Amino acid sequence: TRNGHDWTAKMPRQAKALAALGLQSAWLDGEVVVANEHGVPDFQGLQNAFENEHSGDIVFYLFDLPYLNGMDLRAVPLEQRRSALAKVLETNTDDALKCSDDLAGSADSLLESACQMDMEGLIGKRVGSPYVSRRSSDWIKLKCKRRQEFVIVGYTEPKGSRSAFGALLLGLHDAESDELRFAGKVGTGFSETTLRTLLAQLQALETARPALANPPSGAQARGVHWLKPTLLAEVAYAEMTRDGAVRHAVFHGLRTDKPAKEITPEMPTTKSATSAKSASKSAKTPRKAATKADDADLVGQVRITHPERVIDATSGTTKMQLAEYYGRIAPWLLPHLKQRPVALVRAPDGVGGELFFQKHAGHLAIPHILTFDKDEAGQAAMVINDGQALLGAVQMGTVELHTWNATAKDFEHPDRFVLDLDPDPALPWKSMVEATQLTQTLLDELGLASFLKTSGGKGMHVVVPITRKLGWDEVKAFSRAVVEHMAKLMPERFTAVSGPKNRVGRIFIDYLRNGLGATTACAYAARARDGLPVSVPVTREEVAQIKGGDQWDIDSVLERLAELEDDPWADFFSTRQSITVAMRKKLGLK
């Protein structure tokens, strides 16, 4: 290993294959790999192979030959060393030992192919370069995602259905001060096997105080089990914040070949793949492939052009990062899109540029999207039912997703109505909290269960599921009667009339979203606003603690979901209730 440990006993099949080559002596540089069911290297699978003593699943990919039979080949050009390596392996008959082939083509096209295959990236070596035992511009990484080792400094308790532990807290040593500093946390990418085996190692390292120079405080530190800084985690992530914390982190396995003291931030060079072409003409098999965090990791199935384009200047979020968010949130979001006509808010030039509200597919080339004409749906409509269509919409510049109150099962009869609480911006947030609670109280008295979500903007959405019995006009009239009743009871708080002048000092409860073709921001959809806030389902018990309708963004909502014990809308899709004659009479409707 890198630290000089003898692992021959851990890989008996590979050792036997090497011995069968009949070499007097040699240094064979390579990487051991376990492939997943798609043939892509799986770092966590490799770790499990060692832990479970399944070394037969391991393939040793050889890519360089610094010494051979007493000859020092380090000063020999790369291509000659690799030619000698190929000859050495001509007699090999065991699939546990393979030569890592050169890849022909431009660095850009090769990297794009690697990313589409869900790999981490490529290793490039400059043709004609010598073998050196240090970092060099002749040896580069071309990554699809950022990935490196982190020191594990703590862990949180599991919540919900998660077993063993919730998330790992990460640290990195400052390159100048050598201080171990907090670098965020990772809560996804763990298999059940990894959760079980890793917990025992974590518990053995528990300590009373954090080993960090800047430990997190408040909610981030509550209930954390602090650890001695010994274990290392291999983590892929989208980017690192200005505070040095990872975003969209995914666990890929433990590293045991480096001391924790060596772990500092890995800084990418400013070279693009294009400028690195000459250094990567001899590219070997990707060293460690980024595996899917879960079944929702869809990025790679749809080609995202201009991935570096900044969508939100406030947070610096790029088009690819927005796509990664939608890929990860898909299991939560898609049930709210299923069969439901959707309108898109597209921001081709970012949220600071011109926005386009699009209610039908038109000429958009979105894969798997369903379209309906006016005769079928009452007006032209489109439906996104799967992850590829969702990512395809993002590829076409979509930021927001807005949905109808009916589905393709029955376009003429809504299965919900929505009350959008839209406040005077000058009102304190506690007024919105009280208004939300009062609205739910009235619906309770009517006998209607309701569900809440932040709007991702200034207000709150109250969503009421109903059976498909009434038409659009009847449902809209009922929702209007609810709002007018509220405004009549508490005119100092509420208004049923739209417009800024009418809501001065009050909250407008918008019932107009309940007509044919009207839409509301979809649950878990981002909003085309500074910071990319998200419309997030919440429980009624949480309302008093919420600080604003834009409390969560595309980063923090993923952290929220990782820590939840239960789905706030667990009963939404199973709720069966109707607008009755008695309810209508209470509101003065015939």
C-alpha positions as CSV (number, residue, x, y, z in Angstrom):
1,T,0.0,0.0,0.0
2,R,0.9,3.7,-0.1
3,N,2.2,3.4,3.5
4,G,4.2,0.3,2.9
5,H,1.8,-2.3,4.4
6,D,1.9,-5.8,2.9
7,W,-1.6,-6.8,1.7
8,T,-0.5,-9.9,-0.1
9,A,-2.6,-12.1,2.2
10,K,-5.7,-9.9,1.5
11,M,-5.4,-10.6,-2.3
12,P,-4.2,-14.2,-2.8
13,R,-5.7,-14.6,-6.3
14,Q,-4.0,-11.5,-7.5
15,A,-0.7,-12.5,-5.9
16,K,-0.8,-15.9,-7.6
17,A,-1.5,-14.2,-11.0
18,L,1.5,-11.9,-10.5
19,A,3.8,-14.8,-9.5
20,A,2.7,-16.7,-12.6
21,L,4.3,-13.9,-14.8
22,G,7.7,-15.4,-13.9
23,L,9.4,-12.0,-13.2
24,Q,12.7,-11.9,-11.3
25,S,11.7,-8.6,-9.8
26,A,9.5,-5.6,-10.6
27,W,7.6,-2.7,-9.4
28,L,4.1,-2.8,-10.9
29,D,2.0,0.3,-10.4
30,G,-1.7,-0.1,-10.5
31,E,-5.1,0.2,-9.0
32,V,-7.4,-2.5,-7.5
33,V,-11.0,-2.3,-8.6
34,V,-14.4,-3.9,-8.0
35,A,-16.9,-3.2,-10.7
36,N,-20.6,-2.8,-10.0
37,E,-23.4,-4.4,-12.0
38,H,-22.9,-1.8,-14.7
39,G,-19.2,-2.5,-15.1
40,V,-18.3,0.7,-13.4
41,P,-15.6,0.8,-10.6
42,D,-17.3,0.9,-7.2
43,F,-15.1,2.1,-4.4
44,Q,-17.5,1.0,-1.6
45,G,-17.7,-2.4,-3.3
46,L,-14.0,-2.7,-3.1
47,Q,-14.0,-1.9,0.6
48,N,-16.7,-4.5,1.2
49,A,-14.7,-7.0,-0.8
50,F,-11.8,-6.6,1.6
51,E,-14.0,-6.6,4.7
52,N,-15.9,-9.7,3.6
53,E,-12.7,-11.5,2.3
54,H,-14.1,-11.7,-1.3
55,S,-10.8,-10.9,-3.0
56,G,-11.9,-12.9,-6.0
57,D,-14.1,-10.0,-7.1
58,I,-11.1,-7.7,-7.2
59,V,-9.3,-6.8,-10.5
60,F,-5.8,-5.4,-10.4
61,Y,-5.5,-2.9,-13.3
62,L,-1.8,-2.2,-14.0
63,F,-0.8,1.0,-15.7
64,D,2.9,1.6,-15.2
65,L,6.2,-0.3,-14.7
66,P,8.9,1.7,-12.9
67,Y,11.3,-1.2,-12.4
68,L,11.7,-4.5,-14.3
69,N,14.1,-7.4,-13.6
70,G,16.7,-5.1,-12.0
71,M,16.3,-2.2,-14.5
72,D,15.3,1.2,-13.4
73,L,12.8,2.4,-16.0
74,R,11.7,5.6,-14.3
75,A,13.6,7.9,-16.7
76,V,12.3,6.0,-19.7
77,P,9.4,7.7,-21.6
78,L,5.9,6.7,-20.5
79,E,4.9,5.0,-23.7
80,Q,8.0,2.7,-23.6
81,R,7.3,1.7,-20.0
82,R,3.8,0.8,-20.9
83,S,5.0,-1.1,-23.9
84,A,7.2,-3.2,-21.6
85,L,4.3,-3.7,-19.3
86,A,2.1,-5.0,-22.1
87,K,4.8,-7.5,-23.0
88,V,5.0,-8.7,-19.4
89,L,1.3,-9.3,-19.3
90,E,1.2,-11.3,-22.6
91,T,1.4,-14.6,-20.7
92,N,-1.3,-13.6,-18.1
93,T,-4.4,-15.8,-18.2
94,D,-6.1,-14.6,-15.0
95,D,-8.9,-12.0,-15.3
96,A,-7.9,-10.8,-11.8
97,L,-4.9,-9.1,-13.5
98,K,-5.4,-6.6,-16.4
99,C,-3.6,-3.9,-18.3
100,S,-5.2,-0.5,-18.2
101,D,-5.5,0.4,-21.8
102,D,-4.7,3.8,-23.5
103,L,-7.8,5.7,-24.6
104,A,-7.6,7.4,-28.0
105,G,-9.4,10.7,-28.7
106,S,-9.6,14.2,-27.4
107,A,-9.7,14.8,-23.7
108,D,-13.1,16.6,-24.0
109,S,-14.9,13.7,-25.7
110,L,-13.3,11.1,-23.5
111,L,-14.2,12.9,-20.3
112,E,-17.8,13.4,-21.5
113,S,-18.1,9.7,-22.2
114,A,-16.7,8.9,-18.8
115,C,-19.2,11.2,-17.1
116,Q,-22.1,9.7,-19.1
117,M,-21.0,6.3,-17.8
118,D,-21.3,7.6,-14.2
119,M,-17.5,7.4,-13.6
120,E,-15.5,9.8,-11.6
121,G,-13.3,10.9,-14.5
122,L,-10.0,10.2,-16.2
123,I,-6.3,10.1,-15.3
124,G,-4.1,11.8,-17.9
125,K,-0.4,11.2,-18.3
126,R,1.8,13.2,-20.6
127,V,3.4,11.2,-23.5
128,G,7.1,11.1,-23.1
129,S,7.0,11.8,-19.4
130,P,9.3,10.1,-16.8
131,Y,8.0,8.3,-13.7
132,V,8.2,10.5,-10.6
133,S,7.1,9.8,-7.0
134,R,5.3,13.2,-6.5
135,R,2.5,15.3,-7.9
136,S,3.3,16.6,-11.4
137,S,1.6,18.4,-14.2
138,D,2.5,15.4,-16.3
139,W,0.0,13.4,-14.2
140,I,-3.5,14.9,-13.9
141,K,-7.0,14.1,-12.8
142,L,-9.9,15.1,-15.1
143,K,-13.0,14.8,-12.9
144,C,-16.7,14.6,-13.5
145,K,-17.3,15.4,-9.9
146,R,-15.0,16.7,-7.2
147,R,-13.8,13.9,-4.9
148,Q,-11.2,13.5,-2.1
149,E,-10.5,12.1,1.3
150,F,-11.8,13.8,4.5
151,V,-11.1,13.1,8.2
152,I,-14.2,11.8,10.0
153,V,-14.6,13.9,13.1
154,G,-18.0,12.9,14.3
155,Y,-21.4,11.3,13.5
156,T,-25.1,12.0,14.2
157,E,-27.8,9.8,15.5
158,P,-30.0,8.1,12.8
159,K,-33.5,9.4,12.2
160,G,-36.5,7.9,10.5
161,S,-35.9,4.5,8.8
162,R,-32.1,5.1,8.8
163,S,-30.1,2.6,11.0
164,A,-26.8,2.9,12.7
165,F,-26.0,6.6,12.3
166,G,-27.3,9.6,10.4
167,A,-24.4,11.5,8.9
168,L,-20.7,11.8,9.2
169,L,-19.1,15.1,10.1
170,L,-16.0,15.8,8.1
171,G,-12.7,17.7,8.6
172,L,-9.7,18.9,6.6
173,H,-6.4,20.1,7.8
174,D,-5.6,23.7,6.9
175,A,-2.6,23.6,4.5
176,E,-0.9,26.6,6.2
177,S,-1.8,26.3,9.9
178,D,-2.3,22.5,10.0
179,E,-5.4,23.0,12.1
180,L,-8.2,20.5,11.6
181,R,-11.2,22.5,10.4
182,F,-14.9,21.6,9.9
183,A,-15.7,20.7,6.3
184,G,-19.4,19.9,6.5
185,K,-21.1,16.5,6.6
186,V,-22.1,13.6,4.4
187,G,-25.4,11.7,4.9
188,T,-25.9,9.8,1.7
189,G,-24.2,7.0,-0.2
190,F,-24.2,4.4,2.6
191,S,-25.3,0.8,2.0
192,E,-26.9,-1.1,4.9
193,T,-23.7,-3.2,5.1
194,T,-21.5,-0.1,5.4
195,L,-23.8,1.4,8.0
196,R,-23.5,-1.6,10.2
197,T,-19.7,-2.2,9.8
198,L,-18.8,1.5,10.1
199,L,-20.8,2.1,13.3
200,A,-18.6,-0.2,15.4
201,Q,-15.5,1.6,14.2
202,L,-17.0,5.0,15.0
203,Q,-18.1,4.0,18.5
204,A,-14.6,2.8,19.3
205,L,-13.2,6.3,18.6
206,E,-15.7,8.4,20.5
207,T,-14.3,11.2,22.6
208,A,-15.8,14.0,24.7
209,R,-14.6,17.0,22.8
210,P,-14.4,17.8,19.1
211,A,-10.9,17.7,17.5
212,L,-11.8,20.7,15.3
213,A,-10.4,24.2,15.6
214,N,-13.8,25.6,14.5
215,P,-16.4,23.1,15.6
216,P,-20.0,23.7,14.5
217,S,-22.4,25.2,17.0
218,G,-26.2,25.3,17.6
219,A,-28.3,22.8,15.7
220,Q,-25.4,21.5,13.7
221,A,-23.6,20.4,16.9
222,R,-26.7,19.1,18.8
223,G,-26.4,15.4,19.6
224,V,-23.2,14.9,17.7
225,H,-20.9,12.0,18.8
226,W,-17.3,13.4,18.5
227,L,-14.5,11.2,17.4
228,K,-10.7,11.0,17.5
229,P,-9.6,12.1,14.1
230,T,-8.3,8.8,12.8
231,L,-10.7,7.5,10.1
232,L,-10.7,8.8,6.6
233,A,-13.8,8.9,4.2
234,E,-13.7,9.1,0.5
235,V,-16.3,11.6,-0.5
236,A,-17.6,13.0,-3.8
237,Y,-19.2,16.4,-3.7
238,A,-20.5,19.2,-6.0
239,E,-18.5,22.0,-4.6
240,M,-17.1,23.6,-1.4
241,T,-18.6,26.7,0.1
242,R,-16.6,29.8,1.0
243,D,-16.8,28.5,4.6
244,G,-15.0,25.3,3.5
245,A,-18.1,23.0,3.8
246,V,-18.9,20.4,1.1
247,R,-22.2,20.6,-0.8
248,H,-24.1,17.6,-2.2
249,A,-21.7,15.2,-0.6
250,V,-21.8,11.4,-1.2
251,F,-19.9,8.8,0.8
252,H,-17.9,6.3,-1.3
253,G,-15.9,4.4,1.4
254,L,-13.2,4.5,4.0
255,R,-9.6,5.1,3.1
256,T,-6.9,3.1,5.0
257,D,-3.8,3.9,3.0
258,K,-3.2,7.5,4.2
259,P,-2.6,9.0,7.7
260,A,-5.2,11.6,8.7
261,K,-2.6,14.3,9.1
262,E,-2.0,14.3,5.4
263,I,-5.6,15.2,4.5
264,T,-5.8,18.8,3.3
265,P,-8.1,20.3,0.6
266,E,-7.3,19.2,-2.9
267,M,-7.3,22.3,-5.1
268,P,-8.1,21.8,-8.8
269,T,-5.9,23.6,-11.4
270,T,-7.5,26.3,-13.6
271,K,-6.8,24.3,-16.7
272,S,-9.8,23.0,-18.6
273,A,-10.0,19.6,-20.2
274,T,-9.3,21.2,-23.5
275,S,-6.1,22.9,-22.3
276,A,-5.0,19.6,-20.8
277,K,-5.3,17.6,-24.0
278,S,-1.6,17.2,-24.5
279,A,-1.1,15.9,-21.0
280,S,-3.8,13.3,-21.4
281,K,-3.2,11.7,-24.7
282,S,-2.3,8.6,-22.8
283,A,-5.2,8.2,-20.5
284,K,-5.7,5.2,-18.3
285,T,-8.8,3.6,-16.9
286,P,-10.6,5.9,-14.4
287,R,-9.0,5.3,-11.0
288,K,-12.1,5.5,-8.8
289,A,-15.5,5.9,-10.4
290,A,-18.2,8.0,-8.7
291,T,-21.0,5.6,-7.9
292,K,-24.7,6.5,-7.7
293,A,-25.7,7.9,-4.3
294,D,-29.1,6.2,-4.7
295,D,-31.6,5.3,-7.4
296,A,-32.4,9.0,-7.8
297,D,-29.0,10.0,-9.0
298,L,-30.1,10.8,-12.6
299,V,-27.3,13.1,-13.7
300,G,-25.5,11.4,-16.5
301,Q,-28.6,9.9,-18.1
302,V,-29.4,13.3,-19.7
303,R,-26.6,15.4,-21.3
304,I,-26.4,18.8,-19.6
305,T,-24.8,21.3,-22.0
306,H,-23.0,24.4,-20.6
307,P,-22.8,22.8,-17.2
308,E,-20.6,25.6,-15.9
309,R,-23.1,28.3,-16.6
310,V,-24.1,30.2,-13.4
311,I,-27.8,30.0,-12.8
312,D,-27.8,32.0,-9.6
313,A,-25.1,34.6,-9.1
314,T,-25.9,35.0,-5.4
315,S,-24.9,31.4,-4.5
316,G,-22.8,30.8,-7.5
317,T,-24.9,27.7,-8.4
318,T,-24.3,26.4,-11.9
319,K,-26.6,24.6,-14.3
320,M,-25.0,21.3,-13.5
321,Q,-25.4,21.8,-9.7
322,L,-29.1,22.6,-10.3
323,A,-29.4,19.4,-12.3
324,E,-27.7,17.5,-9.5
325,Y,-30.2,18.9,-7.0
326,Y,-33.2,17.8,-9.1
327,G,-31.5,14.4,-9.6
328,R,-31.2,13.9,-5.9
329,I,-34.6,15.3,-4.9
330,A,-36.4,13.3,-7.6
331,P,-37.7,10.6,-5.3
332,W,-39.5,13.2,-3.2
333,L,-40.5,15.5,-6.1
334,L,-41.7,13.1,-8.7
335,P,-44.8,11.8,-6.8
336,H,-46.0,15.4,-6.8
337,L,-45.5,15.7,-10.6
338,K,-46.9,12.3,-11.5
339,Q,-49.7,12.6,-14.2
340,R,-50.1,16.3,-13.2
341,P,-49.8,18.9,-16.0
342,V,-46.9,21.1,-15.4
343,A,-45.8,24.6,-16.4
344,L,-42.1,25.5,-16.5
345,V,-40.3,28.7,-15.5
346,R,-37.2,28.8,-17.7
347,A,-34.2,31.0,-17.0
348,P,-31.8,30.5,-19.9
349,D,-29.6,33.4,-18.7
350,G,-29.9,32.7,-15.0
351,V,-32.5,33.9,-12.5
352,G,-31.2,37.5,-12.9
353,G,-32.1,37.4,-16.6
354,E,-35.4,37.2,-18.5
355,L,-37.7,34.4,-17.3
356,F,-40.1,32.4,-19.6
357,F,-43.3,30.8,-18.2
358,Q,-44.1,27.9,-20.5
359,K,-47.3,25.9,-20.2
360,H,-46.8,23.5,-23.1
361,A,-43.8,21.7,-24.6
362,G,-43.7,23.6,-27.9
363,H,-40.4,23.0,-29.6
364,L,-38.6,22.0,-26.4
365,A,-36.7,18.7,-26.9
366,I,-37.4,17.1,-23.6
367,P,-37.1,13.3,-23.4
368,H,-40.0,11.2,-22.1
369,I,-42.3,14.3,-21.7
370,L,-46.0,13.6,-22.3
371,T,-48.1,16.2,-24.2
372,F,-51.8,16.7,-24.4
373,D,-53.8,19.0,-26.8
374,K,-56.7,21.3,-26.0
375,D,-59.3,18.7,-26.9
376,E,-57.8,16.3,-24.3
377,A,-57.0,18.6,-21.4
378,G,-59.0,21.7,-22.0
379,Q,-55.8,23.5,-23.1
380,A,-52.4,22.4,-24.3
381,A,-50.5,20.7,-21.5
382,M,-47.4,18.6,-20.7
383,V,-46.6,16.0,-18.0
384,I,-43.3,15.0,-16.5
385,N,-43.5,11.5,-15.0
386,D,-39.9,10.4,-14.7
387,G,-36.4,11.5,-13.9
388,Q,-35.1,11.8,-17.4
389,A,-38.0,14.1,-18.4
390,L,-37.2,16.2,-15.2
391,L,-33.5,16.5,-16.0
392,G,-34.4,17.1,-19.6
393,A,-36.4,20.1,-18.5
394,V,-33.4,21.4,-16.5
395,Q,-31.3,21.0,-19.6
396,M,-33.7,23.3,-21.4
397,G,-33.1,26.0,-18.7
398,T,-36.0,25.1,-16.3
399,V,-35.6,26.3,-12.7
400,E,-39.2,26.2,-11.5
401,L,-42.0,23.6,-11.9
402,H,-45.7,24.6,-11.4
403,T,-48.5,22.0,-11.3
404,W,-52.2,21.9,-12.0
405,N,-54.8,20.8,-9.4
406,A,-55.9,18.0,-11.7
407,T,-54.2,15.0,-13.2
408,A,-54.2,13.2,-16.6
409,K,-56.6,10.7,-15.0
410,D,-59.4,13.3,-15.1
411,F,-58.6,16.7,-16.5
412,E,-62.1,18.0,-15.8
413,H,-62.2,17.3,-12.1
414,P,-59.6,18.7,-9.6
415,D,-58.2,16.4,-6.9
416,R,-57.0,19.3,-4.7
417,F,-57.4,23.0,-4.1
418,V,-54.7,25.4,-2.9
419,L,-54.8,28.5,-0.8
420,D,-51.8,30.7,-1.3
421,L,-51.1,33.1,1.6
422,D,-49.4,36.1,0.1
423,P,-48.5,38.8,2.7
424,D,-47.8,42.5,2.6
425,P,-43.9,42.4,2.6
426,A,-43.9,44.8,5.5
427,L,-45.6,42.4,7.8
428,P,-43.5,40.5,10.4
429,W,-43.3,36.7,9.7
430,K,-45.2,35.9,12.9
431,S,-48.3,37.3,11.1
432,M,-47.8,34.7,8.5
433,V,-47.5,32.0,11.1
434,E,-50.7,33.1,12.8
435,A,-52.5,33.4,9.4
436,T,-51.5,29.9,8.4
437,Q,-52.7,28.5,11.7
438,L,-56.0,30.3,11.5
439,T,-56.6,29.1,7.9
440,Q,-55.9,25.5,9.0
441,T,-58.3,25.9,12.0
442,L,-61.1,27.0,9.7
443,L,-60.5,24.0,7.4
444,D,-60.5,21.8,10.4
445,E,-63.9,23.1,11.5
446,L,-65.2,22.4,8.0
447,G,-63.9,18.9,8.3
448,L,-61.1,19.1,5.7
449,A,-57.6,17.9,6.3
450,S,-55.0,20.2,4.9
451,F,-51.3,20.1,4.2
452,L,-48.7,22.9,4.4
453,K,-45.6,23.9,2.5
454,T,-43.5,27.0,2.2
455,S,-43.9,28.8,-1.1
456,G,-40.2,29.3,-1.6
457,G,-41.0,33.0,-1.7
458,K,-42.8,35.2,0.8
459,G,-45.6,33.0,1.9
460,M,-47.2,29.7,2.6
461,H,-49.3,27.2,0.6
462,V,-52.2,25.4,2.2
463,V,-53.1,22.3,0.1
464,V,-56.4,20.4,0.5
465,P,-56.7,17.0,-1.3
466,I,-60.2,16.2,-2.5
467,T,-61.9,13.4,-4.4
468,R,-62.6,14.0,-8.1
469,K,-66.3,14.8,-7.9
470,L,-66.7,18.6,-8.6
471,G,-65.7,20.5,-11.7
472,W,-63.3,23.4,-11.8
473,D,-65.9,26.2,-11.4
474,E,-67.4,24.5,-8.3
475,V,-64.0,23.9,-6.6
476,K,-62.9,27.4,-7.4
477,A,-66.2,28.8,-6.0
478,F,-65.7,26.8,-2.8
479,S,-62.1,28.0,-2.3
480,R,-63.3,31.6,-2.9
481,A,-66.0,31.2,-0.2
482,V,-63.3,30.0,2.3
483,V,-61.2,33.0,1.6
484,E,-64.1,35.5,1.7
485,H,-65.3,34.0,5.0
486,M,-61.8,34.5,6.5
487,A,-61.7,38.1,5.2
488,K,-65.1,38.8,6.6
489,L,-64.3,37.4,10.1
490,M,-60.9,39.1,10.3
491,P,-60.7,42.0,7.9
492,E,-57.8,43.5,9.7
493,R,-55.7,40.4,8.9
494,F,-57.0,39.1,5.6
495,T,-58.2,40.2,2.2
496,A,-59.9,38.3,-0.6
497,V,-59.0,40.9,-3.2
498,S,-55.7,40.8,-5.1
499,G,-53.4,43.7,-5.7
500,P,-50.7,45.4,-3.6
501,K,-53.1,48.2,-2.5
502,N,-55.6,45.8,-1.1
503,R,-53.1,43.8,1.0
504,V,-51.4,46.7,2.8
505,G,-51.0,45.5,6.4
506,R,-52.8,42.3,5.5
507,I,-52.5,38.9,3.9
508,F,-54.1,38.1,0.5
509,I,-55.3,34.5,0.4
510,D,-55.1,33.7,-3.3
511,Y,-57.9,31.3,-4.4
512,L,-57.4,32.1,-8.1
513,R,-54.9,29.2,-8.5
514,N,-57.9,26.8,-8.5
515,G,-59.2,27.4,-12.0
516,L,-58.6,25.3,-15.1
517,G,-54.9,25.6,-16.2
518,A,-53.9,27.7,-13.1
519,T,-50.8,26.4,-11.4
520,T,-48.9,26.4,-8.1
521,A,-45.2,25.9,-7.4
522,C,-44.6,22.2,-7.0
523,A,-43.4,20.7,-3.7
524,Y,-39.6,20.5,-3.6
525,A,-39.2,22.6,-6.8
526,A,-36.6,25.4,-6.7
527,R,-37.7,29.0,-7.3
528,A,-36.1,31.3,-9.8
529,R,-35.0,33.8,-7.1
530,D,-31.7,34.8,-5.5
531,G,-30.3,31.9,-3.5
532,L,-32.6,29.3,-5.3
533,P,-35.1,28.8,-2.4
534,V,-37.3,25.7,-2.5
535,S,-41.0,25.1,-1.8
536,V,-40.9,22.6,1.1
537,P,-43.6,20.5,2.7
538,V,-43.8,20.9,6.5
539,T,-46.0,19.7,9.4
540,R,-48.4,22.0,11.2
541,E,-46.3,21.5,14.3
542,E,-43.3,23.0,12.5
543,V,-45.0,26.2,11.4
544,A,-44.2,28.2,14.6
545,Q,-40.5,27.5,14.2
546,I,-40.3,28.4,10.5
547,K,-38.5,31.7,9.8
548,G,-39.7,32.5,6.3
549,G,-41.3,31.1,3.1
550,D,-37.8,30.9,1.6
551,Q,-36.2,29.2,4.6
552,W,-34.7,26.3,2.7
553,D,-32.7,26.3,-0.5
554,I,-31.4,23.5,-2.8
555,D,-28.7,22.7,-0.3
556,S,-30.4,22.9,3.0
557,V,-33.5,21.1,2.0
558,L,-31.4,18.0,1.2
559,E,-30.0,18.2,4.7
560,R,-33.5,18.6,6.1
561,L,-34.7,15.5,4.4
562,A,-31.7,13.5,5.6
563,E,-32.5,14.3,9.2
564,L,-36.3,13.9,9.0
565,E,-37.9,11.0,11.0
566,D,-41.1,11.0,8.9
567,D,-42.4,12.5,5.7
568,P,-44.3,15.7,6.6
569,W,-46.9,14.8,3.9
570,A,-47.0,11.0,4.6
571,D,-50.8,11.0,4.5
572,F,-51.3,13.4,1.6
573,F,-51.8,10.8,-1.2
574,S,-54.0,8.5,0.9
575,T,-56.3,11.2,2.2
576,R,-59.9,10.8,0.9
577,Q,-62.3,13.6,1.5
578,S,-65.0,15.5,-0.4
579,I,-66.5,19.0,-0.4
580,T,-69.9,18.2,1.1
581,V,-73.3,20.1,1.0
582,A,-72.9,20.8,4.7
583,M,-69.5,22.5,4.2
584,R,-71.0,24.6,1.4
585,K,-73.9,25.7,3.7
586,K,-71.5,26.7,6.5
587,L,-69.8,29.1,4.0
588,G,-73.1,30.5,2.6
589,L,-73.0,28.6,-0.7
590,K,-76.1,27.0,-2.2
